[in-house]
Amino acid sequence: MQGKLGLLGSQEKSPSCGVGVLRGPKMLRFPQFFKTSFREDAIGLAQTPNRINDLSMNSSSDPALDDLFEFLRFPSISADLRYKASVDACADWLSKRLEGAGLDVKKYQTPGNPVIIARNKTNSGRKTVMIYGHYDVQPVDPENLWTETKPFEPTIKQGRIFARGSADNKGQIFAHIAGIEKTIAEKGD
């Protein structure tokens, strides 16, 4: 890794999960619906453009949106050991997604939860860009506040995605991954 990476994600005393993506020098372009403004609140709410206002989970014609919803369905609650299998499954899903984009992926087991590092090929003379995010979420307690939606069943209401992790941090890291996928598909690296 030649000093380009620091420790990402989990450490012995921290249950957090991490994913790091290294990329070349260009600014990544994200699919239009990921250009969102995010607002942090108790149920993870992400502002989305009006074009998805009327989509239901069964009628989405956007594969990237379907993939985001699949990602949001993982109850990857790292602070609760009862969800360890879900955290690991989410890490596996994310690893496969990054590999499918053409990145070299390594999943590191830690005393806490897996850390994923994905890299593209190194080209001399190009700068390195590091994108960091986490794929774990906070507990859903108190569950009685989830009165209109379920935490791990993404729902679009009035142009917003309601799901645990949609605003912190699965929505953001997925936007980066989608941008990387598109750039690699168009540019080849």
Secondary structure by P-SEA (a helix, b strand, c coil): cccccccccccccccccbbbbbbccbbbbccccccbbbbbcccbbbbbccccccccccccccaaaaaaaaaaacccccccccaaaaaaaaaaaaaaaaaaaccbbbbbbcccbbbbbbbccccccbbbbbbbbbcccccccccccccccccccccccccccccccccccaaaaaaaaaaaaaaaaaccc
